Amino acid sequence: MTTRVVRLGLPLLVAMAACSKPRPRPVPPSIEFVYDTTQVIQSPGALTGTVNVHASGGMDFLHLRLATADSIFVLDTLEGYAGERDITRPIAWEIVPGLAPGTTLHFTVIARDFIGFETLDSTRFKTHP
């Protein structure tokens, strides 16, 4: 009877010890958009900056989009990656002539890693005369 308790107790003790170790948990990619806050967006003009992405699960793709609310003006880029963990992507997009002053431009970044996590970040800019 004592032998049976030891046989069941030892595997249970080993299983409990294995579960108590802290393990890193997968997290979604982090996105940072860096731009000069004094930058004046004009039509015609340019939007410049840098997108920094960190994905501990390795990057799958990066989707960048700059568009007006009515989608008259759209810049769309989809880039595939081979598992890089840190990506720095410069942005230098031309803004077409003809957008009225005060037009809102929505800038959206979607990053997806190989685990399947997606992160979306966005900001808005207004055109100035």
C-alpha positions as CSV (number, residue, x, y, z in Angstrom):
1,M,0.0,0.0,0.0
2,T,2.8,2.4,0.8
3,T,4.5,1.7,-2.5
4,R,1.4,2.7,-4.4
5,V,1.2,6.1,-2.6
6,V,4.9,6.8,-3.5
7,R,4.3,5.9,-7.1
8,L,1.3,8.2,-7.5
9,G,2.8,11.0,-5.3
10,L,6.1,11.3,-7.2
11,P,4.6,11.9,-10.7
12,L,2.1,14.4,-9.1
13,L,4.9,16.3,-7.5
14,V,6.9,16.4,-10.8
15,A,3.8,17.6,-12.7
16,M,3.2,20.4,-10.1
17,A,6.8,21.5,-10.2
18,A,6.7,21.7,-14.0
19,C,3.6,23.8,-14.1
20,S,4.9,26.3,-11.5
21,K,7.8,27.5,-13.7
22,P,7.1,30.9,-15.2
23,R,7.0,30.7,-19.0
24,P,7.0,33.6,-21.4
25,R,3.6,34.1,-22.9
26,P,3.1,35.1,-26.5
27,V,2.2,38.7,-27.0
28,P,0.9,40.6,-30.1
29,P,3.3,42.8,-32.1
30,S,4.0,46.3,-30.8
31,I,3.8,49.3,-33.2
32,E,5.4,52.7,-32.9
33,F,4.9,55.5,-35.5
34,V,7.5,58.2,-35.2
35,Y,7.0,61.5,-37.0
36,D,7.9,65.2,-36.6
37,T,4.9,66.8,-34.8
38,T,5.8,70.1,-36.4
39,Q,5.4,68.6,-39.8
40,V,2.8,70.5,-41.9
41,I,0.7,68.2,-44.2
42,Q,-0.2,69.9,-47.4
43,S,-1.7,69.0,-50.7
44,P,0.5,68.6,-52.7
45,G,3.1,67.6,-50.1
46,A,4.5,64.6,-48.2
47,L,4.1,62.6,-45.0
48,T,7.3,61.3,-43.6
49,G,8.2,59.3,-40.5
50,T,9.2,55.8,-39.4
51,V,7.2,52.8,-38.3
52,N,8.9,50.6,-35.8
53,V,7.5,47.1,-35.1
54,H,8.6,44.5,-32.6
55,A,7.1,41.0,-32.9
56,S,8.4,38.3,-30.5
57,G,6.6,35.7,-32.6
58,G,8.3,36.8,-35.8
59,M,6.7,39.2,-38.3
60,D,4.4,37.8,-41.0
61,F,3.2,41.0,-42.7
62,L,2.9,44.7,-42.3
63,H,-0.1,46.6,-43.8
64,L,0.3,50.4,-44.1
65,R,-2.6,52.6,-45.3
66,L,-3.1,56.3,-45.7
67,A,-6.6,57.4,-46.9
68,T,-9.2,60.1,-46.7
69,A,-12.5,59.2,-45.1
70,D,-14.2,59.0,-48.5
71,S,-11.4,57.0,-50.0
72,I,-10.8,59.5,-52.8
73,F,-7.2,59.4,-51.9
74,V,-5.7,56.0,-50.8
75,L,-2.1,54.8,-50.4
76,D,-1.9,51.1,-49.5
77,T,1.1,49.0,-48.9
78,L,1.3,45.3,-47.8
79,E,4.7,43.9,-47.1
80,G,5.5,40.3,-46.2
81,Y,8.3,39.3,-43.9
82,A,10.2,36.1,-43.1
83,G,10.0,36.1,-39.3
84,E,12.0,39.2,-38.5
85,R,11.4,40.3,-34.9
86,D,12.3,44.0,-35.2
87,I,11.4,46.1,-38.2
88,T,12.1,49.7,-38.9
89,R,10.2,51.0,-42.0
90,P,10.7,54.5,-43.2
91,I,7.6,56.3,-44.6
92,A,7.8,58.9,-47.3
93,W,4.5,59.2,-49.0
94,E,3.5,61.9,-51.5
95,I,0.2,63.6,-50.9
96,V,-1.6,64.3,-54.2
97,P,-2.7,67.8,-55.2
98,G,-6.3,68.7,-55.0
99,L,-7.2,67.8,-51.4
100,A,-9.0,70.7,-49.7
101,P,-7.4,72.2,-46.6
102,G,-8.8,70.5,-43.5
103,T,-9.1,67.1,-45.2
104,T,-8.5,64.3,-42.7
105,L,-6.0,61.7,-43.6
106,H,-6.3,58.4,-41.7
107,F,-3.0,56.5,-41.2
108,T,-3.4,52.9,-40.2
109,V,-0.7,50.2,-39.5
110,I,-1.6,46.6,-39.0
111,A,1.1,44.1,-38.0
112,R,0.6,40.4,-37.9
113,D,3.1,37.8,-36.5
114,F,3.5,34.1,-37.3
115,I,1.6,33.1,-34.2
116,G,-1.5,34.9,-35.6
117,F,-1.6,37.9,-33.4
118,E,-2.5,41.2,-35.1
119,T,-2.1,44.7,-33.8
120,L,-3.7,47.8,-35.3
121,D,-2.7,51.3,-34.6
122,S,-3.8,54.5,-36.3
123,T,-3.6,58.2,-36.2
124,R,-5.1,61.1,-38.1
125,F,-3.6,64.1,-39.9
126,K,-5.3,67.2,-41.3
127,T,-4.2,69.0,-44.5
128,H,-3.2,72.6,-44.2
129,P,-3.3,75.4,-46.8
